[in-house]
Amino acid sequence: FRWVECQVESLKRCRRPYDVKKTLESLPKTLDETYKRILLNVEEGDRIYAARMLAWVIFTSEPLCLDLLAEA
């Protein structure tokens, strides 16, 4: 279901039928490929922050709420 949600988000950004067609032709086939594409699209200046947030999410011993993640 997560893969579908990510693909729908990509399609929501399409403004014209041509964009929808191009997006459909280039959608990643797996969830891993989808995550890789998402990470590659993070702007260079934001990559350090994205890496820190991912580390917090991956290595935390208890569930994080958005407020705690924003504070980190």
C-alpha positions as CSV (number, residue, x, y, z in Angstrom):
1,F,0.0,0.0,0.0
2,R,2.9,2.4,0.7
3,W,4.2,1.9,-2.9
4,V,0.8,2.8,-4.3
5,E,0.6,5.9,-2.0
6,C,4.0,7.1,-3.3
7,Q,3.0,6.6,-6.9
8,V,-0.3,8.5,-6.4
9,E,1.6,11.4,-4.9
10,S,3.8,11.5,-8.0
11,L,0.7,11.6,-10.2
12,K,-0.9,14.4,-8.2
13,R,1.9,16.7,-9.2
14,C,1.1,16.3,-12.9
15,R,-0.7,19.2,-14.5
16,R,-1.3,18.0,-18.0
17,P,-2.3,14.6,-19.6
18,Y,1.2,14.5,-21.2
19,D,2.8,14.8,-17.7
20,V,0.6,12.0,-16.4
21,K,1.7,9.7,-19.3
22,K,5.3,10.5,-18.8
23,T,5.1,9.9,-15.1
24,L,3.2,6.6,-15.5
25,E,6.0,5.4,-17.9
26,S,8.7,6.2,-15.4
27,L,7.2,5.1,-12.1
28,P,9.6,2.9,-10.1
29,K,8.6,-0.8,-10.1
30,T,9.4,-1.5,-6.4
31,L,9.1,0.3,-3.1
32,D,12.9,0.3,-2.8
33,E,13.3,2.0,-6.1
34,T,10.6,4.5,-5.0
35,Y,12.4,5.4,-1.8
36,K,15.7,5.7,-3.8
37,R,14.0,8.2,-6.1
38,I,12.6,10.2,-3.2
39,L,16.0,10.4,-1.6
40,L,17.7,11.4,-4.8
41,N,15.2,14.2,-5.2
42,V,16.1,15.8,-1.9
43,E,17.8,19.1,-2.6
44,E,21.5,19.0,-1.9
45,G,21.3,21.7,0.8
46,D,18.7,19.6,2.6
47,R,20.4,16.3,2.5
48,I,22.2,16.6,5.8
49,Y,18.8,17.3,7.5
50,A,17.1,14.4,5.7
51,A,19.9,12.1,6.8
52,R,19.6,13.2,10.4
53,M,15.9,12.7,10.4
54,L,16.2,9.2,8.9
55,A,18.8,8.3,11.5
56,W,16.4,9.4,14.3
57,V,13.6,7.4,12.8
58,I,15.7,4.3,12.2
59,F,17.5,4.2,15.5
60,T,14.9,5.4,18.0
61,S,13.8,2.9,20.6
62,E,10.3,4.2,20.8
63,P,7.8,5.7,18.4
64,L,8.5,9.4,17.4
65,C,5.8,12.0,17.1
66,L,6.3,14.8,14.6
67,D,6.9,17.3,17.4
68,L,9.9,15.3,18.7
69,L,11.2,14.8,15.2
70,A,11.0,18.5,14.4
71,E,12.8,19.2,17.7
72,A,15.6,16.8,16.7
